[in-house]
Amino acid sequence: MRPHLQLFIFIAILTFAQCKKDNVVTKNDLDETLTQLIKDASPNGSLSFFVLPSSSDYASIPQDPSNPLNDAKVQLGRFLFHETHLAEGAKYVSGFHTYSCATCHHPEAGFQAGIRQAISDGGIGFGYKGEGRIPNPDYPLDSMDVQPIRTPSNLNSAFQEVTLWNGQFGGTGMNLGTEASWTAKTPKETNLLGYEGLETQAIAGLNVHRMVLSRSWIESMSIYKELFDAAFPDQLENSRYHRITAGLAIAAYERTLLADQAPFQKWLQGDVSALSTEEKEGATLFFGKANCVTCHTGPALNSMAFYALGIDDLEGSGVYGNFEEDKTNFGRGGFTGKEEDMFKFKVPQLYNLADVNFFGHGGTFKSLEEIIEYKNVAQPTNQNVPASQLAKEFQPLGLTPKEVQALASFIRDGLFDSNLKRYVPQTLPSGYCFPNNDLQSKADMGCN
């Protein structure tokens, strides 16, 4: 073989080998450090502790034993969650059939509302990144169905035993012993049914948000009737087409809302290229120096713990409703009545916050960097919260501006599942637009 040909072949082989090497991403020191930090934070010493199950892996999804998951129930819940026809209890005619559960929990905002204060009945419009949902001019402001606290996410909610910021929904587990607070003729009375938080909240929420299911309507819609029959075959017909079974179906669907395609989830399962270098640096802070994992743990990076951090409440300009007599701002203590629970709020999950513009139970922070910096400095802003109630964990973190940015990058991008639309039906059996069906929302969404 001629010398120049041998040289050419050698260079070609070397170049190919180098290209192949460059295209293979292997675990580096940062990955090794992160792996060890996560294992140290895991009760079982394994990365698997933080892995979310697949939404179709019912056996691995936490569920209420009294409401086992099945395909028909989940599909029924998917429809009912988005069904604007249910808005038949609206206070004024212009509100009929215009909103759904998804009005305040839609994928564009990580199954939150995407605005500081959620409005269901009495609101119009969907443009959550602009002006957002606004009051319906036909409604007196005291007739709107508004929330006294920022709407929490339904995403990864299977990893909650009790729900809402104060944990008031759920008639099992940690709420046993709070029966005196299950006030008659209020939504909290629903706890007496004995279901876990998601089921209790869904059943109560249909009444709270003025939604109506009639057996005659269900039976007139063959798809709905077939799904109710398949989802609840052991229920007698006079109780099968009911608000309670509808709530159970909605809760079953909510349990499948899992951000299992987020980059961090892919990294946990071996794809070391799924996270950027900055996201990995942020993750090492999350599980290391910043020690966020103390409170935000498990597959959903949440917990059933309640803490007082002195964050401001939902109030001020642009907030509707008079909540002076509402005990929501007292957090867990407003529900239990116990002094030691006052001003303590439940630890939220952290996935899909990239499209959220308001943080904290009062929606007072406008970015992840803001709320991380608040916790970094650890100086309370809510003068109503006594220093004696503040969590002992609420201490300065000593993060540099660069570290704050890296931590925000991990939470914003590393925990972002970009394909939540997979949980949304293409159409509804009713044929109505969703998640909203008012004229302004239709225009915002391009729905006819």
Secondary structure as UniProt FT lines:
FT   HELIX           3..22
FT   HELIX           29..41
FT   TURN            43..44
FT   HELIX           47..50
FT   TURN            55..56
FT   HELIX           58..60
FT   TURN            65..66
FT   HELIX           71..82
FT   HELIX           84..86
FT   HELIX           93..95
FT   TURN            96..97
FT   HELIX           101..103
FT   HELIX           107..109
FT   TURN            110..111
FT   TURN            121..122
FT   STRAND          123..124
FT   TURN            128..131
FT   STRAND          134..135
FT   TURN            137..138
FT   HELIX           141..143
FT   TURN            155..156
FT   HELIX           157..159
FT   TURN            165..166
FT   HELIX           173..175
FT   TURN            176..177
FT   HELIX           179..181
FT   TURN            184..185
FT   HELIX           187..193
FT   HELIX           197..208
FT   TURN            209..210
FT   HELIX           215..220
FT   HELIX           222..231
FT   TURN            233..234
FT   HELIX           237..240
FT   HELIX           243..255
FT   TURN            260..261
FT   HELIX           263..268
FT   TURN            269..270
FT   TURN            272..273
FT   HELIX           277..287
FT   TURN            288..290
FT   HELIX           292..294
FT   TURN            298..301
FT   STRAND          306..307
FT   TURN            317..318
FT   TURN            324..325
FT   HELIX           328..330
FT   HELIX           332..336
FT   HELIX           339..341
FT   TURN            342..343
FT   STRAND          344..346
FT   TURN            354..355
FT   TURN            360..363
FT   HELIX           368..377
FT   TURN            383..384
FT   HELIX           387..389
FT   TURN            392..393
FT   HELIX           401..409
FT   HELIX           410..414
FT   TURN            418..419
FT   HELIX           420..423
FT   TURN            429..430
FT   HELIX           439..445
//
